[in-house]
């Protein structure tokens, strides 16, 4: 792994995990959460990362500049539960070097 970044992820039980995520594998936040098993199997990434279920909704706690939301993500969040101003779908946030130090919290399971 060329360059790993550090991400702080607070799971649905309120436990914060400091994880390393590779920037050279085209992964997204949802895949990192699954890889580290920070949410029970079948409760995150239900649609496989297609922005169609909101099971990977998370709250961005740090001041990182994220890519703009696409229409699909906005539409899904408009129908999701527990949506906050800082809500994003984890499947739509690609792991890049610029996200080093990112802090997120998983939204409650719907």
Secondary structure by P-SEA (a helix, b strand, c coil): ccbbbbbbbbcccccccbbbbbccccccaaaaaaaaccccccccccccccccccccbbbbccccccccccaaaaaaaaacccccccccccccccccccccbbbbbbcccc
